[in-house]
């Protein structure tokens, strides 16, 4: 089998058939047998090992959730058997350091680690950080082979394995859906989206796989309030794990044959000052490219619109360029503000700007409250990936704004009932008709059922924005939430 496979793994359940692959003697016949633990054979598949690559691939008939099973691959007198195999849903978790933070590093870590043994059917796998200049067929190294969760493998040091966000998302889904979960981590701290993108995706955004110098930023911010100035970055060649496509080549391409149920993505901090104005395109291109690639390589067993969840950037007390995190949050939504949308279909987002942690021992860029991040992700997964109707999975978003010039008021209508949590929070800003745009904080006069009323500072309004800052509010203390405690996302 390929290095991805092993004892204790989870394969994708019905209605999809799980794809399996591995290596053998070119031209040799190979038999794959799925059996119950008792030895009762459930299914047999035969194929031939392709030459000269020495690879084989088999798609199992769909199997309902459950287990345990054994999988045996036989070639001539040789065989390999994998045990304690379950069928459930398989999720890939990828991104940079906030995805790589282990359960050891999060709030209430000892309690979370002690609870691990209660979820023996949530199985873990972690690819080792690796980079390559060409697309690899198999992983260079496995950090954590398929494992039953324990306190040790959920808290193996800092930024190693296993991902807290991935574990908590899987655990919450398993509790709600009552099925086995297979969680696959492929993450590397400090890495930009370009490193996780294929050359095809980079070309789609005019990046051409060459990040020797930052792409030119738009100058439209000089006379347009809908963008903001980005500080110029000095020309530099990106090397190591930040170089274009090197993580796609080594950590994603080897997994493409997998049958997946969904993806969870936590990345963006590294792009706040690198190609930030291209992120909206780059993220949409990565998403579309990963979907195409996983669908094609898995013999169609991964859905062509693979559900894709992501975490919108949290808050940062460091010294990033002014407004850089705010702009990146906006670009994460393809400049729409909410998902799913036309450019990012079948996606879901966990808003995290109210989960900032200025006292985090890992720096404020690494907040420790990963539980709320995962809870918000699992709500989106249940609504978008699993089709739960009437489930509220995101905070309120404005649908309309009406000027009352005679009374110098602006009334903003939202799509949900509003909870005005912090009346002293200056979240709204207006830009009036002077150019270049000068943003001014504006007081909230009242919050009714679904309406926010702002006092206009003077002449006509050119633009309006909300929560547009690197650190827009203190912990769980933004201005607006819904009754479920989900924050209103930033908008422009």
Beta strands, then each sheet from edge to edge (+ up, - down):
strand 1: 10-12
strand 2: 19-23
strand 3: 29-36
strand 4: 41-48
strand 5: 55-59
strand 6: 66-75
strand 7: 78-95
strand 8: 122-127
strand 9: 142-148
strand 10: 181-187
strand 11: 262-266
strand 12: 307-311
strand 13: 347-350
strand 14: 398-404
strand 15: 409-414
strand 16: 419-420
strand 17: 428-432
strand 18: 439-441
strand 19: 444-447
strand 20: 451-455
strand 21: 461-466
strand 22: 480-481
sheet 1: 1+ 7+ 6- 3+ 4-
sheet 2: 1+ 7+ 10+ 8+ 9-
sheet 3: 1+ 7+ 11+ 12+ 13+
sheet 4: 2+ 5-
sheet 5: 14+ 15- 20+ 19-
sheet 6: 16+ 22-
sheet 7: 18+ 17- 21+
end
